[in-house]
């Protein structure tokens, strides 16, 4: 018999490696199948969680408001700023920040030396101006009197010339005078009448001129007097007083420091009543309108209000608005207090709601776990409005249901969770 030579030939190393790789691949595939089986078994059996590690909330009927997050600053409802009436140095300060003051109470005093010098100069100039007016009035009266006398003399002269002309004409008729003498007398009378007419015109012009000059001088004196009164008022204002009762929130305390006219000296506020100044990102500028409700949180206290004014300009990508608080005298309100503020853009009343928590991530349809005894069952729940306190549940949850509000993203694939005590 012939022997098969191939049966006696040795197996090559490459063939052995391929056989080894095939065995490893088969082992890995088998391990993967086992892992998938275990995962399927885990999903089918569910998991157990300690109840104490989960946050739950009971659904209830109530109101849910949709809000925009903003920032708020509590400010006095009334705050008055007193500015410097002149450029001067601070001479003395009578009160300090935080002091309560009454209307009319002195707060600080400015140096008035320069103003007093100006007052004396203006007073002297006004006295000189009034003396000049009196001198002008006397001089004008004298000139007017002289013109009136000259006019009267000219009238008498005309009467004399008229009589002389009549006599010359009568003498001409009896041959006692010539025609040349009559013509000469007529000419002299005509000249005298023209001179009188000129005097009358000068007299009228002088009267008007006198009134104009006096009026101009009197106006200049009035201007000087008004400037003097303003200076005297500024001297009085160098002692800065409170215009109304309040609390000093700020005052220029640097004695001897120079300040400019119009610079802030004092701020007085009424700390019995407050308002809110809110700011929100300009991204929401079109959604913020006058009349919208506002919620303000101070620690655990929630205050309500309404937007009364939206500033027309945007600065540094921030929109500013003013809020009138419903209770501006609340005991929690303090000046310059930063608070959480929320603008109510929409409100649903008498809906099923639950306390907000980490489980709510902004999705409009969310798998929630509802506790039933020692288990929690998953329900796909449509989400409505939400805010910092509550979330609206539109379906599949009833008032009284206990809902897990902890982050359950790792268990969303499960239909049921066992709760352990």
FENHUZI-V726522 format. One record per helix or strand of 3 or more residues. SS is the DSSP state (~ for helix, > for strand). FROM is the first residue (numbers start at 0). LEN is the number of residues. If there is no record, write none. Layout:
SS	FROM	LEN
SS	FROM	LEN
//
This chain:
~	4	4
~	12	33
>	46	4
~	50	3
>	55	3
>	59	24
>	87	6
>	105	5
~	112	62
~	178	59
>	238	3
>	245	6
>	263	18
~	281	6
>	292	6
>	300	15
>	317	8
>	336	19
>	364	8
>	374	12
>	389	4
>	401	3
~	408	3
>	415	5
//
